[in-house]
Amino acid sequence: MNDFLNVLMSLQLPFALIPVLTFTSLPSVMRDFANGLFWKVAGGLLILLICAINMYFVVAYVMSLNHLGLYIGAAVLSVIYLSFVAYL
């Protein structure tokens, strides 16, 4: 159960990081404290790296379960998840 909860939390991490970067980059929200171009790019690359590492751990966890149905379900959910994160 602990492994499953860790995987679930790693999948939810982009839904916290992407809005934080978005809102802190908006001058209408942050005024003088808005992120500059360097911090937008650096933050975006860091979020991309964190998401890639988390997706690796999710794939490793699903592969350790050794069940074809879980592989197919995880593949379908991964495509939906990655599409939604890309939409954000």
Backbone as CSV, one residue per row, in Angstrom:
resi,resn,N_x,N_y,N_z,CA_x,CA_y,CA_z,C_x,C_y,C_z
1,MET,0.820,-1.184,0.000,0.000,0.000,0.000,0.873,1.262,0.000
2,ASN,1.988,1.208,0.702,2.883,2.353,0.758,3.434,2.691,-0.629
3,ASP,3.832,1.667,-1.387,4.343,1.900,-2.743,3.269,2.529,-3.621
4,PHE,2.050,2.035,-3.517,0.950,2.582,-4.308,0.709,4.050,-3.957
5,LEU,0.738,4.399,-2.687,0.531,5.789,-2.277,1.664,6.696,-2.757
6,ASN,2.892,6.185,-2.748,4.011,6.972,-3.272,3.860,7.231,-4.760
7,VAL,3.422,6.222,-5.503,3.183,6.388,-6.939,2.069,7.400,-7.163
8,LEU,1.013,7.302,-6.395,-0.106,8.237,-6.532,0.320,9.671,-6.244
9,MET,1.113,9.878,-5.217,1.584,11.232,-4.901,2.514,11.771,-5.986
10,SER,3.330,10.912,-6.572,4.224,11.387,-7.630,3.438,11.776,-8.867
11,LEU,2.293,11.151,-9.094,1.450,11.532,-10.235,0.737,12.858,-9.990
12,GLN,0.512,13.195,-8.747,-0.194,14.438,-8.431,0.741,15.646,-8.363
13,LEU,2.031,15.423,-8.317,2.990,16.511,-8.178,2.915,17.552,-9.301
14,PRO,2.797,17.184,-10.576,2.709,18.218,-11.621,1.500,19.136,-11.469
15,PHE,0.425,18.642,-10.880,-0.763,19.469,-10.699,-0.554,20.537,-9.631
16,ALA,0.514,20.438,-8.872,0.880,21.500,-7.928,1.966,22.396,-8.509
17,LEU,2.933,21.795,-9.194,4.076,22.569,-9.690,3.730,23.462,-10.881
18,ILE,2.971,22.954,-11.815,2.666,23.726,-13.034,1.856,24.982,-12.717
19,PRO,0.791,24.914,-11.912,0.080,26.162,-11.580,0.932,27.154,-10.794
20,VAL,1.812,26.669,-9.923,2.674,27.588,-9.175,3.576,28.355,-10.134
21,LEU,4.186,27.662,-11.076,5.041,28.341,-12.051,4.224,29.294,-12.923
22,THR,3.032,28.875,-13.300,2.188,29.720,-14.140,1.779,30.998,-13.417
23,PHE,1.287,30.875,-12.210,0.805,32.053,-11.479,1.932,32.980,-11.054
24,THR,3.100,32.422,-10.714,4.204,33.292,-10.330,4.865,33.956,-11.537
25,SER,4.515,33.530,-12.731,5.048,34.148,-13.947,4.123,35.217,-14.518
26,LEU,2.925,35.341,-13.978,1.960,36.319,-14.483,2.174,37.685,-13.817
27,PRO,2.535,38.692,-14.603,2.717,40.032,-14.018,1.420,40.617,-13.457
28,SER,0.280,40.226,-14.002,-0.988,40.746,-13.489,-1.286,40.232,-12.086
29,VAL,-0.730,39.087,-11.734,-0.938,38.511,-10.403,0.178,38.928,-9.442
30,MET,1.426,38.836,-9.909,2.580,39.040,-9.029,3.170,40.451,-9.082
31,ARG,2.733,41.251,-10.022,3.234,42.621,-10.198,4.765,42.645,-10.339
32,ASP,5.468,43.307,-9.452,6.925,43.438,-9.558,7.674,42.140,-9.248
33,PHE,7.000,41.186,-8.634,7.655,39.955,-8.208,7.487,38.803,-9.190
34,ALA,6.973,39.066,-10.384,6.754,38.015,-11.381,8.094,37.440,-11.839
35,ASN,8.073,36.182,-12.194,9.279,35.513,-12.693,9.719,36.124,-14.009
36,GLY,11.028,36.235,-14.173,11.582,36.653,-15.445,11.700,35.463,-16.387
37,LEU,12.199,35.705,-17.585,12.330,34.657,-18.595,13.247,33.529,-18.117
38,PHE,14.360,33.879,-17.473,15.285,32.848,-16.990,14.598,31.899,-16.019
39,TRP,13.851,32.434,-15.053,13.199,31.590,-14.050,12.047,30.801,-14.642
40,LYS,11.380,31.348,-15.673,10.331,30.577,-16.355,10.932,29.353,-17.035
41,VAL,12.026,29.563,-17.752,12.671,28.448,-18.462,13.277,27.462,-17.464
42,ALA,13.991,27.965,-16.461,14.602,27.086,-15.464,13.536,26.302,-14.695
43,GLY,12.462,26.965,-14.313,11.372,26.276,-13.617,10.697,25.239,-14.491
44,GLY,10.485,25.578,-15.753,9.877,24.623,-16.685,10.743,23.393,-16.889
45,LEU,12.053,23.605,-17.029,12.961,22.466,-17.191,13.021,21.618,-15.923
46,LEU,12.996,22.262,-14.772,13.001,21.521,-13.516,11.725,20.702,-13.342
47,ILE,10.596,21.293,-13.683,9.328,20.557,-13.617,9.343,19.386,-14.584
48,LEU,9.876,19.592,-15.784,9.973,18.516,-16.766,10.859,17.384,-16.248
49,LEU,11.971,17.728,-15.619,12.864,16.714,-15.059,12.181,15.936,-13.932
50,ILE,11.502,16.638,-13.054,10.800,15.977,-11.944,9.712,15.049,-12.471
51,CYS,8.955,15.499,-13.453,7.894,14.665,-14.030,8.475,13.437,-14.724
52,ALA,9.613,13.600,-15.410,10.244,12.456,-16.081,10.724,11.428,-15.057
53,ILE,11.333,11.885,-13.977,11.784,10.967,-12.934,10.594,10.249,-12.305
54,ASN,9.525,10.978,-12.044,8.337,10.355,-11.453,7.708,9.343,-12.397
55,MET,7.672,9.659,-13.687,7.098,8.698,-14.645,7.972,7.440,-14.718
56,TYR,9.286,7.589,-14.604,10.166,6.417,-14.566,9.812,5.528,-13.377
57,PHE,9.618,6.122,-12.211,9.286,5.330,-11.023,7.908,4.674,-11.146
58,VAL,6.965,5.348,-11.778,5.644,4.753,-11.995,5.763,3.544,-12.916
59,VAL,6.515,3.694,-14.006,6.704,2.577,-14.943,7.421,1.421,-14.250
60,ALA,8.432,1.709,-13.460,9.149,0.653,-12.738,8.224,-0.065,-11.756
61,TYR,7.347,0.684,-11.103,6.406,0.066,-10.160,5.422,-0.836,-10.881
62,VAL,4.870,-0.360,-11.997,3.891,-1.164,-12.735,4.561,-2.403,-13.325
63,MET,5.791,-2.263,-13.806,6.502,-3.416,-14.375,6.788,-4.479,-13.304
64,SER,6.924,-4.072,-12.066,7.196,-5.035,-10.998,5.962,-5.850,-10.619
65,LEU,4.783,-5.435,-11.080,3.558,-6.151,-10.731,3.341,-7.400,-11.581
66,ASN,3.972,-7.461,-12.771,3.936,-8.650,-13.641,2.532,-9.130,-13.972
67,HIS,1.698,-8.232,-14.499,0.347,-8.608,-14.913,-0.007,-7.839,-16.177
68,LEU,-0.402,-8.561,-17.245,-0.655,-7.941,-18.543,-1.790,-6.920,-18.480
69,GLY,-2.836,-7.205,-17.746,-3.953,-6.270,-17.617,-3.533,-4.957,-16.989
70,LEU,-2.656,-5.032,-16.016,-2.150,-3.814,-15.382,-1.263,-3.020,-16.329
71,TYR,-0.502,-3.718,-17.184,0.325,-3.027,-18.174,-0.546,-2.222,-19.140
72,ILE,-1.590,-2.861,-19.629,-2.486,-2.190,-20.589,-3.204,-1.027,-19.923
73,GLY,-3.723,-1.255,-18.723,-4.405,-0.178,-17.998,-3.481,0.982,-17.699
74,ALA,-2.257,0.672,-17.302,-1.288,1.735,-17.004,-0.911,2.495,-18.263
75,ALA,-0.808,1.806,-19.395,-0.471,2.479,-20.660,-1.575,3.444,-21.068
76,VAL,-2.818,3.015,-20.965,-3.951,3.882,-21.335,-4.024,5.082,-20.394
77,LEU,-3.916,4.833,-19.100,-3.964,5.935,-18.140,-2.777,6.873,-18.287
78,SER,-1.621,6.346,-18.662,-0.444,7.197,-18.862,-0.631,8.144,-20.034
79,VAL,-1.218,7.651,-21.110,-1.478,8.515,-22.266,-2.461,9.613,-21.890
80,ILE,-3.514,9.271,-21.176,-4.495,10.267,-20.736,-3.845,11.274,-19.785
81,TYR,-3.063,10.773,-18.849,-2.392,11.634,-17.867,-1.417,12.593,-18.538
82,LEU,-0.571,12.073,-19.405,0.411,12.921,-20.073,-0.263,13.941,-20.987
83,SER,-1.378,13.569,-21.606,-2.121,14.525,-22.430,-2.664,15.656,-21.578
84,PHE,-3.170,15.342,-20.398,-3.725,16.356,-19.533,-2.629,17.272,-18.979
85,VAL,-1.488,16.687,-18.605,-0.376,17.503,-18.107,0.138,18.413,-19.229
86,ALA,0.209,17.905,-20.451,0.633,18.743,-21.581,-0.374,19.855,-21.829
87,TYR,-1.657,19.587,-21.601,-2.688,20.609,-21.751,-2.517,21.726,-20.732
88,LEU,-2.098,21.361,-19.523,-1.890,22.381,-18.485,-0.802,23.338,-18.893
